[in-house]
């Protein structure tokens, strides 16, 4: 399951984000979306967990939690 993580602090690193999610299971992939020109974070990321069960646990536990001074918005990513 692919997870959308919004309202990320610009200072949040992939390592910090991975540490938050790995508590709930194996992280298959993780990417913080960056601006093409500046290379700075656009304030959101996508995380893919190894199982839907782990993803649902991460969503329910991390939504509304503080990471790097920002309150996270965590939910299932919408299909394109």
N, C-alpha and C positions, 0 to 999 in steps of 0.2 A: 504494500500500500504506500502510495506517495502522500507525503504530508506537507502542507503549506505552513510556514512559520513566518508570521508578519510582525511588524513593529520592532524589528531588531535594532539595537543600538549600533551606530556606525562603527564602534570599536569592537563589537563582538567578532571573535575569530571562529574559524571552522573547528578548531580544537575545543574551544569552550562549548560550542553548540553540540559537537559530538559527545562530549562528556555529559551533557544534560540528557541526551537521548539514549546513550548506551546503557544507562541504568535500567532501561525497560526491555532491552534485547539487542540483538545484533543490528548495527546500522549498515545497510547494503550500500547506500550512497548518500552523499550530502554535498550540497553546493549553495553557497551564498551568492545571490545574483548581484553583479557589479555593473556599474556604468561603463560603457565601452570606451568613452574618452578619458574619464578621470581615473577609472579603476577603483573608485570608492563604492562601498556597499550601497545598494538601493533600498536597504531596510527590510529585505525579505529573503527567504531561503526555501529550498526544497530538501526534504529528508525522506529517504526510502528505507523502511524497516524490512527485516527478513521475513516477518509474518504479520498478517493482519491483526492478530491477537496482541502482539507487541506494539504495533502502531496505535491501536485503540487505547492501550494502557498509557502510552506516551501522550497522546492527545488529551485524554481526560486528566492526566496529572500535570501537564505543563501549561495548558491553556490558562492564562491569567497569572502565571508566575513571573517573578522578576528575574531578568537576566541582564546584567550590565547596566542596570538603571532603567530598563524599559520593561513594560508589562507585555508579555508575549501573547500573540494571537495565534493559536495552533489549531488547525483543523485539516480534514481530509482535502487534498488538492482536487480541484475540479478538473474534469477531463477537458482537453482542448477541443 
